Amino acid sequence: MSPDVAVSLCTKYGGEDCLQLVDRDIMQQLMDKVGGEDVICFVSVDYAYRVQEVFVLLRVTKLSFNNIWQVFTKMIPHLSEST
């Protein structure tokens, strides 16, 4: 299950809701000090932006197990051009 589902349905699976409210402005300031959005991403913000541009160019509307390899192979030439 995804982390979001695990948190939102924790009591359904015998868990305990231990979330703490935080000041979002303070969290943003802390994130900015340690590296910003790149800290919580699997890829850099720049790379994610370039991938999104290629998705638009290739008219990719949905990724699935059935099309991921075809989409990936079509993306490679476009991503290597912009590096």
MIPADO-220223 format. One record per atom (N, C-alpha, C, O): residue number from 1; atom name; x, y, z. Coordinates in steps of 0.2 Angstrom, whole numbers, plus 2048, in hexadecimal, padded with zeros to 3 digits. Atoms other than C-alpha are relative to their C-alpha. Example, Ala and Ser with C-alpha at 12.3 -4.5 7.8 and 13.67 -1.06 7.14 Angstrom:
+-----+----+-----+-----+-----+
|   k |  a |  xx |  yy |  zz |
+-----+----+-----+-----+-----+
|   1 |  N | 804 | 7FA | 800 |
|   1 | CA | 83E | 7EA | 827 |
|   1 |  C | 804 | 806 | 800 |
|   1 |  O | 809 | 805 | 803 |
|   2 |  N | 7FC | 7FA | 7FF |
|   2 | CA | 844 | 7FB | 824 |
|   2 |  C | 7FC | 805 | 803 |
|   2 |  O | 7FF | 80B | 804 |
+-----+----+-----+-----+-----+
! end
This chain:
+-----+----+-----+-----+-----+
|   k |  a |  xx |  yy |  zz |
+-----+----+-----+-----+-----+
|   1 |  N | 804 | 7FA | 800 |
|   1 | CA | 800 | 800 | 800 |
|   1 |  C | 804 | 806 | 800 |
|   1 |  O | 80A | 806 | 802 |
|   2 |  N | 7FC | 7FA | 801 |
|   2 | CA | 806 | 812 | 7FD |
|   2 |  C | 800 | 803 | 807 |
|   2 |  O | 7FC | 802 | 80C |
|   3 |  N | 7FF | 7FD | 7F9 |
|   3 | CA | 80C | 81C | 80C |
|   3 |  C | 7FA | 805 | 801 |
|   3 |  O | 7F7 | 805 | 807 |
|   4 |  N | 806 | 7FC | 7FE |
|   4 | CA | 7FD | 828 | 80A |
|   4 |  C | 7FA | 7FC | 802 |
|   4 |  O | 7F6 | 7FE | 807 |
|   5 |  N | 805 | 804 | 7FE |
|   5 | CA | 7F1 | 81A | 80B |
|   5 |  C | 801 | 7FD | 807 |
|   5 |  O | 7FD | 7FD | 80C |
|   6 |  N | 7FE | 803 | 7FA |
|   6 | CA | 7FA | 812 | 81A |
|   6 |  C | 7FF | 806 | 806 |
|   6 |  O | 7FC | 804 | 80B |
|   7 |  N | 801 | 7FB | 7FB |
|   7 | CA | 7F9 | 823 | 823 |
|   7 |  C | 7F9 | 802 | 801 |
|   7 |  O | 7F6 | 802 | 807 |
|   8 |  N | 807 | 7FE | 800 |
|   8 | CA | 7E7 | 827 | 81F |
|   8 |  C | 7FC | 7FB | 803 |
|   8 |  O | 7F6 | 7FC | 806 |
|   9 |  N | 804 | 805 | 7FE |
|   9 | CA | 7E1 | 816 | 823 |
|   9 |  C | 803 | 7FC | 806 |
|   9 |  O | 802 | 7F6 | 807 |
|  10 |  N | 7FB | 804 | 7FB |
|  10 | CA | 7ED | 811 | 831 |
|  10 |  C | 7FB | 7FD | 805 |
|  10 |  O | 7FD | 7F7 | 807 |
|  11 |  N | 804 | 804 | 7FB |
|  11 | CA | 7DF | 80D | 83E |
|  11 |  C | 7FC | 7FA | 7FD |
|  11 |  O | 7FB | 7F5 | 801 |
|  12 |  N | 804 | 806 | 803 |
|  12 | CA | 7D6 | 801 | 832 |
|  12 |  C | 805 | 7FA | 800 |
|  12 |  O | 802 | 7F5 | 800 |
|  13 |  N | 7FB | 805 | 800 |
|  13 | CA | 7E6 | 7F7 | 832 |
|  13 |  C | 804 | 7FF | 807 |
|  13 |  O | 809 | 7FC | 807 |
|  14 |  N | 7FE | 801 | 7F9 |
|  14 | CA | 7E9 | 7F7 | 845 |
|  14 |  C | 806 | 805 | 802 |
|  14 |  O | 809 | 805 | 807 |
|  15 |  N | 7FB | 7FB | 7FF |
|  15 | CA | 7F5 | 807 | 844 |
|  15 |  C | 7FD | 805 | 805 |
|  15 |  O | 7F7 | 805 | 806 |
|  16 |  N | 802 | 7FB | 7FB |
|  16 | CA | 7F4 | 816 | 84F |
|  16 |  C | 802 | 807 | 7FC |
|  16 |  O | 807 | 807 | 7F9 |
|  17 |  N | 7FE | 7FA | 803 |
|  17 | CA | 7F3 | 828 | 848 |
|  17 |  C | 804 | 804 | 804 |
|  17 |  O | 802 | 807 | 809 |
|  18 |  N | 7FB | 7FC | 7FC |
|  18 | CA | 802 | 831 | 84E |
|  18 |  C | 803 | 806 | 7FD |
|  18 |  O | 808 | 809 | 7FF |
|  19 |  N | 7FE | 7FA | 804 |
|  19 | CA | 803 | 83F | 842 |
|  19 |  C | 800 | 806 | 805 |
|  19 |  O | 7FC | 807 | 809 |
|  20 |  N | 7FF | 7F9 | 7FC |
|  20 | CA | 809 | 850 | 849 |
|  20 |  C | 7FE | 805 | 7FB |
|  20 |  O | 801 | 806 | 7F6 |
|  21 |  N | 801 | 7FA | 804 |
|  21 | CA | 803 | 860 | 842 |
|  21 |  C | 806 | 804 | 800 |
|  21 |  O | 809 | 805 | 806 |
|  22 |  N | 7FA | 7FC | 801 |
|  22 | CA | 811 | 86B | 83C |
|  22 |  C | 7FF | 806 | 7FC |
|  22 |  O | 7FA | 807 | 7F9 |
|  23 |  N | 801 | 7F9 | 804 |
|  23 | CA | 813 | 87D | 836 |
|  23 |  C | 803 | 7FF | 7F9 |
|  23 |  O | 809 | 7FE | 7F9 |
|  24 |  N | 7FD | 801 | 807 |
|  24 | CA | 815 | 87B | 823 |
|  24 |  C | 805 | 805 | 7FE |
|  24 |  O | 809 | 803 | 7FA |
|  25 |  N | 7FB | 7FB | 801 |
|  25 | CA | 81E | 88B | 822 |
|  25 |  C | 807 | 7FF | 803 |
|  25 |  O | 80C | 7FF | 7FF |
|  26 |  N | 7FA | 802 | 7FD |
|  26 | CA | 82B | 885 | 82E |
|  26 |  C | 803 | 7FA | 7FC |
|  26 |  O | 809 | 7FA | 7FB |
|  27 |  N | 7FD | 806 | 803 |
|  27 | CA | 82D | 874 | 825 |
|  27 |  C | 803 | 803 | 7F9 |
|  27 |  O | 808 | 800 | 7F7 |
|  28 |  N | 7FD | 7FD | 806 |
|  28 | CA | 82F | 87E | 814 |
|  28 |  C | 807 | 803 | 801 |
|  28 |  O | 80B | 802 | 7FD |
|  29 |  N | 7F9 | 7FD | 7FE |
|  29 | CA | 83D | 888 | 81C |
|  29 |  C | 805 | 7FB | 801 |
|  29 |  O | 80B | 7FC | 7FF |
|  30 |  N | 7FC | 805 | 7FF |
|  30 | CA | 845 | 879 | 822 |
|  30 |  C | 802 | 7FC | 7FA |
|  30 |  O | 808 | 7FB | 7F9 |
|  31 |  N | 7FE | 803 | 806 |
|  31 | CA | 844 | 870 | 812 |
|  31 |  C | 805 | 804 | 7FB |
|  31 |  O | 809 | 802 | 7F8 |
|  32 |  N | 7FC | 7FC | 804 |
|  32 | CA | 84B | 87F | 809 |
|  32 |  C | 807 | 800 | 802 |
|  32 |  O | 80C | 801 | 7FE |
|  33 |  N | 7F9 | 800 | 7FD |
|  33 | CA | 85A | 87F | 815 |
|  33 |  C | 804 | 7FA | 7FE |
|  33 |  O | 80A | 7FA | 7FD |
|  34 |  N | 7FD | 806 | 801 |
|  34 | CA | 85E | 86D | 811 |
|  34 |  C | 800 | 7FD | 7F9 |
|  34 |  O | 802 | 7F8 | 7F7 |
|  35 |  N | 800 | 802 | 807 |
|  35 | CA | 85B | 86C | 7FE |
|  35 |  C | 7FA | 801 | 7FC |
|  35 |  O | 7FA | 7FF | 7F6 |
|  36 |  N | 807 | 7FF | 803 |
|  36 | CA | 849 | 870 | 7FA |
|  36 |  C | 7FD | 7FA | 7FE |
|  36 |  O | 7FE | 7F5 | 801 |
|  37 |  N | 804 | 806 | 803 |
|  37 | CA | 83E | 865 | 7EF |
|  37 |  C | 804 | 7FA | 7FF |
|  37 |  O | 802 | 7F4 | 7FF |
|  38 |  N | 7FC | 806 | 802 |
|  38 | CA | 84D | 85A | 7EA |
|  38 |  C | 801 | 7FB | 805 |
|  38 |  O | 802 | 7F6 | 804 |
|  39 |  N | 7FF | 805 | 7FA |
|  39 | CA | 84E | 853 | 7FC |
|  39 |  C | 7FB | 7FB | 800 |
|  39 |  O | 7FC | 7F5 | 802 |
|  40 |  N | 806 | 805 | 800 |
|  40 | CA | 83D | 84A | 7FA |
|  40 |  C | 7FE | 7FD | 7FA |
|  40 |  O | 7F9 | 7FA | 7F9 |
|  41 |  N | 801 | 802 | 806 |
|  41 | CA | 83E | 846 | 7E8 |
|  41 |  C | 805 | 7FA | 7FE |
|  41 |  O | 80A | 7FA | 800 |
|  42 |  N | 7FC | 805 | 803 |
|  42 | CA | 844 | 836 | 7DF |
|  42 |  C | 805 | 803 | 7FB |
|  42 |  O | 80A | 800 | 7FA |
|  43 |  N | 7FC | 7FD | 805 |
|  43 | CA | 84B | 841 | 7D1 |
|  43 |  C | 800 | 807 | 802 |
|  43 |  O | 7FC | 80A | 806 |
|  44 |  N | 800 | 7F9 | 7FF |
|  44 | CA | 850 | 853 | 7D0 |
|  44 |  C | 7FA | 804 | 7FE |
|  44 |  O | 7F7 | 801 | 7F9 |
|  45 |  N | 806 | 7FD | 802 |
|  45 | CA | 843 | 860 | 7CE |
|  45 |  C | 801 | 802 | 7F8 |
|  45 |  O | 7FC | 802 | 7F4 |
|  46 |  N | 7FF | 7FF | 807 |
|  46 | CA | 84B | 865 | 7BD |
|  46 |  C | 7FF | 7FA | 7FC |
|  46 |  O | 7FC | 7FB | 7F7 |
|  47 |  N | 801 | 806 | 804 |
|  47 | CA | 84B | 853 | 7B7 |
|  47 |  C | 7F8 | 7FE | 800 |
|  47 |  O | 7F6 | 7FD | 7FA |
|  48 |  N | 808 | 801 | 800 |
|  48 | CA | 838 | 851 | 7BC |
|  48 |  C | 7FD | 805 | 7FB |
|  48 |  O | 7F8 | 803 | 7F8 |
|  49 |  N | 803 | 7FB | 804 |
|  49 | CA | 834 | 861 | 7B3 |
|  49 |  C | 802 | 7FE | 7F8 |
|  49 |  O | 7FD | 7FE | 7F4 |
|  50 |  N | 7FF | 803 | 807 |
|  50 | CA | 83D | 85A | 7A3 |
|  50 |  C | 7FC | 7FA | 7FE |
|  50 |  O | 7FA | 7FA | 7F8 |
|  51 |  N | 804 | 806 | 802 |
|  51 | CA | 834 | 84A | 7A4 |
|  51 |  C | 7F9 | 802 | 7FF |
|  51 |  O | 7F6 | 7FF | 7FA |
|  52 |  N | 806 | 7FD | 801 |
|  52 | CA | 824 | 853 | 7A6 |
|  52 |  C | 7FF | 803 | 7F9 |
|  52 |  O | 7FA | 802 | 7F5 |
|  53 |  N | 800 | 7FD | 807 |
|  53 | CA | 828 | 85D | 796 |
|  53 |  C | 800 | 7FA | 7FB |
|  53 |  O | 7FC | 7FB | 7F6 |
|  54 |  N | 7FF | 806 | 805 |
|  54 | CA | 82C | 84C | 78D |
|  54 |  C | 7F9 | 7FD | 800 |
|  54 |  O | 7F6 | 7FB | 7FA |
|  55 |  N | 807 | 803 | 800 |
|  55 | CA | 81B | 845 | 793 |
|  55 |  C | 7FB | 804 | 7FC |
|  55 |  O | 7F7 | 801 | 7F8 |
|  56 |  N | 805 | 7FC | 804 |
|  56 | CA | 812 | 853 | 78B |
|  56 |  C | 802 | 800 | 7F9 |
|  56 |  O | 7FD | 7FF | 7F5 |
|  57 |  N | 7FE | 801 | 807 |
|  57 | CA | 81C | 852 | 77B |
|  57 |  C | 7FE | 7F9 | 7FD |
|  57 |  O | 7FB | 7F9 | 7F8 |
|  58 |  N | 802 | 807 | 802 |
|  58 | CA | 818 | 83F | 77A |
|  58 |  C | 7F9 | 7FF | 801 |
|  58 |  O | 7F6 | 7F9 | 7FF |
|  59 |  N | 807 | 801 | 7FF |
|  59 | CA | 806 | 842 | 77F |
|  59 |  C | 7FF | 7FA | 805 |
|  59 |  O | 7FA | 7F6 | 804 |
|  60 |  N | 801 | 805 | 7FB |
|  60 | CA | 808 | 836 | 78E |
|  60 |  C | 7FB | 802 | 805 |
|  60 |  O | 7FC | 808 | 808 |
|  61 |  N | 805 | 7FE | 7FB |
|  61 | CA | 7F8 | 837 | 798 |
|  61 |  C | 800 | 7FB | 806 |
|  61 |  O | 7FD | 7FD | 80C |
|  62 |  N | 800 | 805 | 7FA |
|  62 | CA | 7FA | 827 | 7A3 |
|  62 |  C | 806 | 7FB | 7FF |
|  62 |  O | 807 | 7F9 | 7FA |
|  63 |  N | 7FB | 805 | 800 |
|  63 | CA | 808 | 81C | 7A8 |
|  63 |  C | 7FD | 7FA | 803 |
|  63 |  O | 7F9 | 7FA | 808 |
|  64 |  N | 803 | 807 | 7FE |
|  64 | CA | 804 | 809 | 7AB |
|  64 |  C | 806 | 7FB | 7FF |
|  64 |  O | 80B | 7FC | 7FC |
|  65 |  N | 7FB | 805 | 801 |
|  65 | CA | 80E | 7F9 | 7AC |
|  65 |  C | 7FF | 7FE | 7F9 |
|  65 |  O | 804 | 7FB | 7F6 |
|  66 |  N | 801 | 802 | 807 |
|  66 | CA | 807 | 7F6 | 79A |
|  66 |  C | 804 | 805 | 7FC |
|  66 |  O | 806 | 803 | 7F6 |
|  67 |  N | 7FD | 7FB | 804 |
|  67 | CA | 80F | 806 | 793 |
|  67 |  C | 807 | 803 | 802 |
|  67 |  O | 80A | 807 | 7FE |
|  68 |  N | 7FA | 7FD | 7FD |
|  68 | CA | 81E | 80B | 79E |
|  68 |  C | 806 | 7FF | 7FC |
|  68 |  O | 80A | 804 | 7FB |
|  69 |  N | 7FA | 801 | 803 |
|  69 | CA | 82B | 803 | 794 |
|  69 |  C | 800 | 804 | 7F9 |
|  69 |  O | 805 | 807 | 7F7 |
|  70 |  N | 800 | 7FC | 807 |
|  70 | CA | 825 | 80B | 783 |
|  70 |  C | 801 | 807 | 801 |
|  70 |  O | 804 | 80A | 7FE |
|  71 |  N | 7FF | 7F9 | 7FF |
|  71 | CA | 824 | 81C | 78B |
|  71 |  C | 807 | 801 | 802 |
|  71 |  O | 80A | 806 | 800 |
|  72 |  N | 7F9 | 7FF | 7FE |
|  72 | CA | 835 | 81A | 793 |
|  72 |  C | 805 | 800 | 7FA |
|  72 |  O | 809 | 805 | 7F9 |
|  73 |  N | 7FC | 800 | 805 |
|  73 | CA | 83D | 815 | 783 |
|  73 |  C | 7FF | 806 | 7FB |
|  73 |  O | 804 | 808 | 7F8 |
|  74 |  N | 801 | 7FA | 804 |
|  74 | CA | 835 | 824 | 77A |
|  74 |  C | 803 | 806 | 803 |
|  74 |  O | 804 | 80B | 800 |
|  75 |  N | 7FD | 7FA | 7FD |
|  75 | CA | 83B | 830 | 787 |
|  75 |  C | 807 | 801 | 800 |
|  75 |  O | 80A | 806 | 800 |
|  76 |  N | 7F9 | 800 | 800 |
|  76 | CA | 84D | 82B | 787 |
|  76 |  C | 803 | 805 | 7FB |
|  76 |  O | 807 | 80A | 7FD |
|  77 |  N | 7FD | 7FB | 805 |
|  77 | CA | 852 | 835 | 777 |
|  77 |  C | 7FE | 807 | 802 |
|  77 |  O | 802 | 80C | 801 |
|  78 |  N | 802 | 7F9 | 7FE |
|  78 | CA | 848 | 845 | 77D |
|  78 |  C | 804 | 802 | 806 |
|  78 |  O | 806 | 808 | 807 |
|  79 |  N | 7FD | 7FE | 7FA |
|  79 | CA | 850 | 845 | 78E |
|  79 |  C | 808 | 801 | 7FF |
|  79 |  O | 80B | 805 | 802 |
|  80 |  N | 7F9 | 7FF | 801 |
|  80 | CA | 862 | 842 | 788 |
|  80 |  C | 801 | 807 | 7FB |
|  80 |  O | 807 | 809 | 7FC |
|  81 |  N | 7FF | 7FA | 803 |
|  81 | CA | 85F | 851 | 77C |
|  81 |  C | 801 | 806 | 804 |
|  81 |  O | 804 | 80B | 803 |
|  82 |  N | 800 | 7FA | 7FC |
|  82 | CA | 85C | 85D | 78A |
|  82 |  C | 805 | 800 | 805 |
|  82 |  O | 805 | 804 | 80A |
|  83 |  N | 7FB | 800 | 7FA |
|  83 | CA | 86B | 858 | 795 |
|  83 |  C | 806 | 804 | 7FD |
|  83 |  O | 80B | 804 | 801 |
+-----+----+-----+-----+-----+
! end
